[in-house]
């Protein structure tokens, strides 16, 4: 549990409100697009709540994806010594340092902006290894971005992300629940996942038609299984096969993955799993065991 940040460090950034968000967007000629999943937070209390839920302090290097106009960025800079912001929109990427310099001149040296697509980010693209991901993720690519960054950046000890409420429910769903699926299992491969709060529609501009939710992932302190790319791909292949045909038993659903229904049944039995069960009843540890058995 990180120490409480020094209160003297807070309040250095002038956070953005509704008028400031609209003014900056007009000044920069920015029109939020559905293609980039742009919905800008304009409520200071919300961004403060996100930073609090992230439990970051001045020892953290925070990776923020999709900083937009800088609402969350300013709140993070008030608490941590380093923020690496990855922004796909070239106009927003260019203007973010200027916004920080104007609204928090004492903090501008703490910000690094990387103009890039987060789905293509590699460790070598970043100036230093981030310890935490804190982001309002673009709704249209939230799960792929989250899983990519957790896989690519093993230095990330935690993630606190805002996504649409339905996606938050899926990510944090336990085995056997109605919303449990591929995102749930794959997120649990990296760490413990839980819901960390809800966010209403009124704090965004433009206002989305759906509610948002916060999800927190704490990476396992000691990984209970290999995390290398090859083994992860093997585990994810089993997960994808099991959920591709949700209504089928695992014996049938995994037949293609195993080569035959008979071989699927053998592997399931070897893992101590009922072949007549369905994919949504298994936890990630079961999928890991199936991948190990397949690997021999």
MITIDREN-666484 format. One record per residue (C-alpha): residue in three letters; x, y, z. Coordinates in pm, whole numbers, plus 50000, padded with zeros to 5 digits. Layout:
<sites>
(site ALA, (X, Y, Z)) ...
</sites>
This chain:
<sites>
(site UNK, (50000, 50000, 50000)) (site UNK, (50165, 50324, 49889)) (site UNK, (50219, 50604, 50134)) (site UNK, (49981, 50898, 50127)) (site UNK, (50130, 51164, 49897)) (site UNK, (50262, 51476, 50062)) (site UNK, (49967, 51721, 50083)) (site UNK, (50200, 52007, 49994)) (site UNK, (50233, 51858, 49647)) (site UNK, (49859, 51881, 49581)) (site UNK, (49677, 52177, 49435)) (site UNK, (49959, 52282, 49201)) (site UNK, (49753, 52197, 48895)) (site UNK, (49448, 52398, 48790)) (site UNK, (49209, 52118, 48692)) (site UNK, (48974, 52145, 48398)) (site UNK, (48602, 52215, 48430)) (site UNK, (48324, 52207, 48167)) (site UNK, (48398, 52559, 48039)) (site UNK, (48774, 52495, 48015)) (site UNK, (48724, 52165, 47828)) (site UNK, (48500, 52325, 47568)) (site UNK, (48727, 52628, 47540)) (site UNK, (49038, 52417, 47481)) (site UNK, (48858, 52198, 47227)) (site UNK, (48746, 52507, 47036)) (site UNK, (49094, 52661, 47056)) (site UNK, (49260, 52346, 46922)) (site UNK, (48991, 52283, 46661)) (site UNK, (48912, 51946, 46819)) (site UNK, (48580, 51777, 46748)) (site UNK, (48543, 51456, 46950)) (site UNK, (48509, 51153, 46723)) (site UNK, (48347, 50814, 46780)) (site UNK, (48627, 50661, 46570)) (site UNK, (48882, 50751, 46839)) (site UNK, (48635, 50692, 47123)) (site UNK, (48679, 51047, 47249)) (site UNK, (48471, 51153, 47549)) (site UNK, (48651, 51413, 47760)) (site UNK, (48606, 51421, 48139)) (site UNK, (48526, 51770, 48265)) (site UNK, (48462, 51705, 48634)) (site UNK, (48749, 51771, 48877)) (site UNK, (48600, 51552, 49151)) (site UNK, (48583, 51256, 48913)) (site UNK, (48947, 51276, 48810)) (site UNK, (49052, 51316, 49173)) (site UNK, (48849, 51006, 49257)) (site UNK, (49021, 50811, 48980)) (site UNK, (49365, 50912, 49108)) (site UNK, (49267, 50812, 49462)) (site UNK, (49137, 50475, 49344)) (site UNK, (49462, 50421, 49152)) (site UNK, (49655, 50447, 49481)) (site UNK, (49961, 50599, 49314)) (site UNK, (50216, 50824, 49480)) (site UNK, (50539, 51009, 49401)) (site UNK, (50730, 50682, 49364)) (site UNK, (50521, 50580, 49062)) (site UNK, (50575, 50629, 48693)) (site UNK, (50223, 50641, 48552)) (site UNK, (50128, 50547, 48199)) (site UNK, (49816, 50729, 48077)) (site UNK, (49649, 50629, 47751)) (site UNK, (49430, 50876, 47568)) (site UNK, (49494, 51185, 47782)) (site UNK, (49282, 51397, 47548)) (site UNK, (49267, 51757, 47667)) (site UNK, (49450, 51675, 47992)) (site UNK, (49179, 51648, 48260)) (site UNK, (49316, 51332, 48421)) (site UNK, (49676, 51419, 48331)) (site UNK, (49670, 51733, 48546)) (site UNK, (49525, 51542, 48842)) (site UNK, (49793, 51273, 48810)) (site UNK, (50077, 51527, 48788)) (site UNK, (49956, 51669, 49117)) (site UNK, (50040, 51338, 49285)) (site UNK, (50316, 51153, 49094)) (site UNK, (50658, 51257, 48972)) (site UNK, (50626, 51117, 48621)) (site UNK, (50342, 51071, 48373)) (site UNK, (50394, 50917, 48030)) (site UNK, (50093, 51007, 47817)) (site UNK, (50027, 50810, 47498)) (site UNK, (49798, 50999, 47259)) (site UNK, (49698, 50887, 46909)) (site UNK, (49549, 51223, 46805)) (site UNK, (49842, 51434, 46677)) (site UNK, (49673, 51764, 46759)) (site UNK, (49600, 51663, 47117)) (site UNK, (49948, 51514, 47159)) (site UNK, (50104, 51842, 47047)) (site UNK, (49884, 52062, 47264)) (site UNK, (49896, 51865, 47591)) (site UNK, (50239, 51995, 47705)) (site UNK, (50119, 52348, 47640)) (site UNK, (49806, 52297, 47850)) (site UNK, (50013, 52158, 48138)) (site UNK, (50263, 52443, 48112)) (site UNK, (49983, 52698, 48132)) (site UNK, (49780, 52535, 48410)) (site UNK, (50058, 52375, 48615)) (site UNK, (50394, 52531, 48523)) (site UNK, (50566, 52376, 48827)) (site UNK, (50470, 52028, 48704)) (site UNK, (50544, 52042, 48334)) (site UNK, (50878, 51861, 48364)) (site UNK, (50695, 51558, 48501)) (site UNK, (50512, 51498, 48171)) (site UNK, (50630, 51302, 47868)) (site UNK, (50397, 51277, 47568)) (site UNK, (50428, 50988, 47323)) (site UNK, (50229, 51049, 47000)) (site UNK, (50136, 50690, 46918)) (site UNK, (49869, 50423, 46899)) (site UNK, (49860, 50245, 47236)) (site UNK, (49792, 49914, 47058)) (site UNK, (50136, 49941, 46897)) (site UNK, (50334, 50059, 47198)) (site UNK, (50638, 49854, 47296)) (site UNK, (50859, 49888, 47603)) (site UNK, (51135, 50033, 47386)) (site UNK, (50904, 50320, 47288)) (site UNK, (50886, 50451, 47645)) (site UNK, (51157, 50651, 47822)) (site UNK, (51126, 50444, 48138)) (site UNK, (50930, 50145, 48262)) (site UNK, (50590, 50253, 48402)) (site UNK, (50471, 50108, 48732)) (site UNK, (50100, 50187, 48694)) (site UNK, (49846, 50234, 48419)) (site UNK, (49581, 50498, 48492)) (site UNK, (49356, 50589, 48202)) (site UNK, (49018, 50676, 48063)) (site UNK, (49045, 50421, 47784)) (site UNK, (48879, 50480, 47447)) (site UNK, (48563, 50271, 47463)) (site UNK, (48603, 50114, 47120)) (site UNK, (48942, 49954, 47194)) (site UNK, (48949, 49939, 47575)) (site UNK, (48994, 49564, 47623)) (site UNK, (49255, 49513, 47347)) (site UNK, (49457, 49811, 47475)) (site UNK, (49443, 49691, 47836)) (site UNK, (49548, 49334, 47755)) (site UNK, (49821, 49451, 47516)) (site UNK, (49977, 49683, 47774)) (site UNK, (49963, 49425, 48054)) (site UNK, (50138, 49177, 47825)) (site UNK, (50393, 49420, 47681)) (site UNK, (50482, 49601, 48005)) (site UNK, (50552, 49357, 48290)) (site UNK, (50664, 49654, 48500)) (site UNK, (50297, 49754, 48542)) (site UNK, (50213, 49649, 48896)) (site UNK, (49860, 49787, 48875)) (site UNK, (49602, 49928, 48637)) (site UNK, (49307, 50154, 48712)) (site UNK, (49104, 50212, 48398)) (site UNK, (48773, 50375, 48317)) (site UNK, (48570, 50187, 48056)) (site UNK, (48203, 50158, 47967)) (site UNK, (48005, 49997, 48249)) (site UNK, (47924, 49681, 48054)) (site UNK, (48293, 49622, 47981)) (site UNK, (48382, 49689, 48344)) (site UNK, (48129, 49424, 48449)) (site UNK, (48275, 49174, 48203)) (site UNK, (48635, 49235, 48308)) (site UNK, (48557, 49192, 48678)) (site UNK, (48304, 48908, 48644)) (site UNK, (48376, 48587, 48841)) (site UNK, (48347, 48237, 48688)) (site UNK, (47990, 48119, 48647)) (site UNK, (47835, 48465, 48625)) (site UNK, (47629, 48579, 48327)) (site UNK, (47887, 48838, 48214)) (site UNK, (48193, 48613, 48256)) (site UNK, (48374, 48565, 47927)) (site UNK, (48697, 48598, 47733)) (site UNK, (48793, 48945, 47873)) (site UNK, (48728, 48822, 48228)) (site UNK, (48959, 48521, 48198)) (site UNK, (49235, 48696, 48007)) (site UNK, (49247, 48984, 48256)) (site UNK, (49269, 48732, 48542)) (site UNK, (49572, 48578, 48370)) (site UNK, (49769, 48889, 48471)) (site UNK, (49633, 48965, 48817)) (site UNK, (49342, 49014, 49053)) (site UNK, (49057, 49208, 48896)) (site UNK, (48778, 49399, 49068)) (site UNK, (48528, 49676, 49010)) (site UNK, (48648, 50003, 49163)) (site UNK, (48345, 50227, 49120)) (site UNK, (48096, 50375, 48876)) (site UNK, (48104, 50699, 48676)) (site UNK, (47794, 50878, 48550)) (site UNK, (47736, 51016, 48202)) (site UNK, (47716, 51381, 48305)) (site UNK, (48091, 51418, 48376)) (site UNK, (48181, 51379, 48006)) (site UNK, (48176, 51600, 47701)) (site UNK, (48026, 51500, 47472)) (site UNK, (47796, 51308, 47705)) (site UNK, (47790, 50936, 47612)) (site UNK, (47471, 50735, 47608)) (site UNK, (47612, 50477, 47848)) (site UNK, (47743, 50467, 48203)) (site UNK, (48111, 50410, 48276)) (site UNK, (48289, 50202, 48534)) (site UNK, (48628, 50180, 48701)) (site UNK, (48823, 49854, 48701)) (site UNK, (49136, 49785, 48903)) (site UNK, (49388, 49511, 48824)) (site UNK, (49667, 49426, 49066)) (site UNK, (49932, 49210, 48905)) (site UNK, (50018, 48895, 49096)) (site UNK, (50308, 48964, 49331)) (site UNK, (50450, 48625, 49236)) (site UNK, (50318, 48493, 48907)) (site UNK, (50150, 48153, 48961)) (site UNK, (50235, 48051, 48603)) (site UNK, (50474, 48150, 48323)) (site UNK, (50398, 48491, 48171)) (site UNK, (50615, 48465, 47860)) (site UNK, (50453, 48538, 47525)) (site UNK, (50461, 48178, 47402)) (site UNK, (50283, 48032, 47705)) (site UNK, (50038, 48322, 47718)) (site UNK, (49943, 48256, 47355)) (site UNK, (49881, 47890, 47438)) (site UNK, (49654, 47979, 47731)) (site UNK, (49467, 48242, 47532)) (site UNK, (49411, 47992, 47248)) (site UNK, (49231, 47757, 47490)) (site UNK, (49022, 48045, 47626)) (site UNK, (48922, 48161, 47278)) (site UNK, (48823, 47808, 47176)) (site UNK, (48619, 47747, 47491)) (site UNK, (48412, 48063, 47449)) (site UNK, (48376, 48052, 47070)) (site UNK, (48080, 47818, 47114)) (site UNK, (47946, 47900, 47460)) (site UNK, (47648, 47666, 47446)) (site UNK, (47858, 47361, 47373)) (site UNK, (48022, 47141, 47632)) (site UNK, (48397, 47178, 47667)) (site UNK, (48445, 46837, 47504)) (site UNK, (48281, 46971, 47189)) (site UNK, (48401, 47330, 47210)) (site UNK, (48765, 47229, 47247)) (site UNK, (48760, 46959, 46978)) (site UNK, (48912, 47190, 46716)) (site UNK, (49178, 47317, 46954)) (site UNK, (49274, 46964, 47066)) (site UNK, (49243, 46798, 46726)) (site UNK, (48943, 46585, 46813)) (site UNK, (48665, 46555, 47069)) (site UNK, (48834, 46245, 47209)) (site UNK, (49163, 46428, 47264)) (site UNK, (48977, 46721, 47419)) (site UNK, (48811, 46481, 47661)) (site UNK, (49148, 46326, 47749)) (site UNK, (49302, 46664, 47824)) (site UNK, (49002, 46775, 48027)) (site UNK, (49010, 46456, 48231)) (site UNK, (49383, 46495, 48289)) (site UNK, (49316, 46846, 48422)) (site UNK, (49039, 46719, 48650)) (site UNK, (48770, 46907, 48455)) (site UNK, (48429, 46763, 48373)) (site UNK, (48412, 46731, 47991)) (site UNK, (48042, 46814, 48003)) (site UNK, (48108, 47149, 48172)) (site UNK, (48102, 47476, 47979)) (site UNK, (48372, 47737, 47938)) (site UNK, (48209, 47998, 48162)) (site UNK, (48241, 47768, 48466)) (site UNK, (48622, 47751, 48455)) (site UNK, (48864, 47989, 48625)) (site UNK, (49188, 48100, 48463)) (site UNK, (49384, 47837, 48657)) (site UNK, (49189, 47566, 48472)) (site UNK, (49278, 47715, 48134)) (site UNK, (49642, 47740, 48240)) (site UNK, (49640, 47371, 48333)) (site UNK, (49486, 47275, 47999)) (site UNK, (49759, 47469, 47817)) (site UNK, (50026, 47293, 48022)) (site UNK, (49881, 46952, 47941)) (site UNK, (49864, 47039, 47570)) (site UNK, (50227, 47149, 47577)) (site UNK, (50323, 46811, 47722)) 
</sites>
